[in-house]
Amino acid sequence: MSHTITPAADGEYVITTVVGEMTREFALQLPIEATAVAAPLGIRCFLWDVTQARNVESVLGNYKSANTDLDPIQSWTPCPSNPTTSSESPLRRA
């Protein structure tokens, strides 16, 4: 598995690209690394390209990932420039 984390050419968002097998632990590490790149640049928007990644977790691992691991990001506010995000998004902080 390999990955890259780079700011977009326009500086509006950070692109994280993953190639190869992706584990639950690795998926938890990616936002930490991407935020470390984005924060010094004042970037708060992210693009996650996992089109070349393969999920190798068990059914139980996927359940835990979706139902417990993702809880901390429920407080993230989506990018204001994202036209597909509704005001009812679970990512929008109440």
C-alpha positions in Angstrom: 0.0 0.0 0.0 1.2 3.5 -0.8 -0.3 6.9 -0.4 0.4 10.6 -1.2 -0.9 13.7 0.5 -0.5 16.9 -1.4 -2.2 20.3 -1.6 -4.3 20.9 -4.7 -2.8 23.2 -7.3 -5.2 26.0 -6.4 -4.5 25.6 -2.6 -8.2 25.1 -1.8 -8.0 21.5 -0.6 -5.6 18.6 0.2 -5.7 15.5 -2.0 -5.0 12.1 -0.3 -4.5 9.3 -2.8 -4.3 5.6 -1.7 -3.1 2.7 -3.8 -3.2 -0.9 -2.7 -4.6 -2.7 0.3 -6.3 -0.5 2.9 -6.7 -1.6 6.5 -8.8 -0.1 9.2 -5.8 1.2 11.1 -4.4 2.8 8.0 -7.7 4.5 7.3 -7.7 6.0 10.8 -4.1 7.3 10.3 -4.9 9.1 7.0 -6.9 12.0 8.4 -4.2 12.7 11.0 -1.5 12.9 8.3 -3.7 14.9 5.9 -4.6 17.4 8.7 -0.9 17.8 9.5 -0.3 18.9 5.8 -3.4 21.1 5.6 -3.3 22.9 9.0 -0.1 25.0 8.3 -1.5 26.0 5.0 -4.9 27.0 6.4 -6.7 24.4 4.4 -9.9 22.8 5.8 -11.1 20.9 2.7 -10.0 17.4 1.8 -10.4 15.1 -1.2 -10.0 11.3 -0.5 -9.1 9.4 -3.6 -9.4 5.7 -2.8 -10.4 4.5 -6.2 -7.2 2.4 -6.5 -7.4 1.1 -2.9 -8.7 -2.3 -1.8 -10.6 -2.8 1.5 -9.1 -5.8 3.2 -11.0 -5.6 6.5 -13.3 -8.3 7.7 -17.0 -7.8 8.0 -16.6 -7.1 11.7 -13.7 -4.7 11.0 -15.9 -2.8 8.5 -18.7 -2.6 11.0 -16.5 -1.2 13.7 -15.0 1.2 11.3 -18.4 2.6 10.3 -20.0 2.5 13.7 -17.2 3.5 16.1 -14.1 4.7 14.3 -15.9 7.4 12.4 -17.5 9.0 15.5 -14.8 11.6 16.0 -15.2 13.0 12.5 -19.0 13.5 13.0 -18.1 17.0 14.4 -16.2 18.0 11.2 -17.8 20.8 9.2 -17.9 20.2 5.5 -16.3 22.6 3.1 -18.5 25.6 2.3 -17.7 25.2 -1.4 -19.0 21.7 -1.6 -22.3 22.0 -3.5 -23.3 18.4 -2.7 -23.4 18.9 1.1 -26.8 19.5 2.5 -27.6 21.3 5.7 -28.8 18.0 7.1 -25.4 16.4 6.6 -24.2 14.4 9.6 -20.8 16.1 9.1 -22.2 19.5 10.0 -21.8 20.5 13.6 -25.0 21.4 15.3 
